[in-house]
Every structure is written in C-alpha cells, then in structure tokens.
Amino acid sequence: MLPEVVSTAPDGTKAVAYTEIIPVLIEAIKEQQKTIEKQQAENNEQQKRIEKLENMLDVSYIR
C-alpha cells in the first residue's frame, strides 16, 4: 500500500518508516469522522421521522 515507507538494508533486512505513515492515518481518520458525522445526522433525521409517524399513529388511535 505504501511502498515508499519500506526500505531495504544491504543485508536484505526490511524496515518501515512508521513516522511516514502518520499523515496517511490522520487523513483516514478525518475521512472516517466525516462519515460518522454524516451517519449521525441521517440517524437523527430518521429518528425525527419515526417520532412524527408514531405521533400520527397515537392521534389516530385516540379518535
């Protein structure tokens, strides 16, 4: 995925520059947070719709 953070020593040993991965992880977390916030907003809207429908049903039962 990120071959630029892997280096190979003369003896063939592989090493990972973990500090180079941090910016990628931060961006991934930001994108994930946007998705979470969008889903929360959708859930809130759906909850409002459910409550409205439940209230409509309650009113119809009273009549």
Secondary structure by P-SEA (a helix, b strand, c coil): ccccccccccccbbbbccccaaaaaaaaaaaaaaaaaaaaaaaaaaaaaaaaaaaaaaaaaac
